[in-house]
């Protein structure tokens, strides 16, 4: 009987991964179709089902209310956050191309979380303030990851348009002005959430510069500064999109290194 929950979680993880890949593949097949500018409901239903079952799998893996912050589980949580944000954003902005980039990675994260050896220890008894800090951190990371993917698309779109190459995925993208606006919106929202994560960390973490936290703190603050300068220059005097994309990707690299660097070394390499 004790193996049944694990078997159910494994089967659910496989199903979620298949749904994620199916949704991304369906979106990819629409690149050169006549319906390139219209999203079929079936695709959105598959994406919604994948994200919903992903949420169920995360809740099941928590067990008796313990929060697991191991490498694979955190990756799964971040991609779940990105999936929820992507589908929510689709109600207001045409962010559908990001699904092709994020959903296969989300499927991989779900499988690794289900089948790879556990790397972290479940945490219990966390204060509400720390839970709030963790929530802001995960959501901020997810939003800024989406902003980075959007930056990649904007960069690719800009290069293709300059070369007068308008076939393929370019046909599915909104106008460049709207793509840039979505990038700035995601970046501003991510910076706001990252600010809240830093503030709550300062309030509720006893020693931000303790062992295993010092590099996270420094790199996170550095990323926040890079993002903040990027937005400030954009709002005050304008900023070339290529420069903004480079800065945004640099900021995300700093944050990803701080967020996953120690976990990669301590939990996987060592």
C-alpha positions, 0 to 999 in steps of 0.5 A: 500500500505504501507504494501506491501514492508513489506510483500515482505520482509517477503516473501523474508526472508522466501524464503532465509531461505528455500534456506539456509537450503536446501543447507545445508541439501543437503550438509549434505546428501552427507556425505556418498554418492559416490559423497562425493568428488564432489560438484554437480552444483545444490547445488552451484546454490542453495547456490548462489541463497540464498546468492544473495537473501539475499543480495537483502533482505538486500538492501531492508531493508536499505530503503532510504539509512539508515544504520541499525546497530541493533542486528538482522540486524548486524547478518544478515549482518555478515552471508551475508558476510560469505556466499559471502566469502564461495562461493568465497573461494570455487573457490580456496579452498574446504571449502564446509563443512563450509556451513553445519555449517553456512547456517542454522545460516544464515537462522535463522539470516535472519528470525530474522531480518525480523520478530523480533522487530527492536532493532536499529535506522537507521543511516544516514549521516555517514562519508565515513571513518566511513562507511569504518571502519564498512565495514572492521569490518563486513568483518573481523568478517565474515572471522574470524568466518569462520576461527573459524568454520574451526578450529572446523572442523580441531579439529574434523578431528584431533580427528577422525583420531587419533581414526582411525574413517574415516567414515561420514563427514571425508570422505568429508574433504580434507587432514588434511594438506590442512584443516590446511592450509585453517585455517591459510589462513583464520586467516591471512586474518581475522587479516589483515582485523581486523587490517584495522578495528582498524586503520580506527576506530582510524582515524575516530572515535572521541573517541574510549573510549566513553561510549558503545565503551570502552569494544568494543575497549578493547576486539577487541584489545585483540582479535587482540593481541591473533590472532597476537601472534598465527600467529607470533608463527606459522610463526616463530617456528610452533604451534601445531594445537590444541593450535592454535585452542584454541587460535583462538577460544579464540580470536573470543570469545573476539571479539564476546563479544565485538561486540555483548555484548553491543547490547545484553544488551542494545537492547534486555535485557534492 
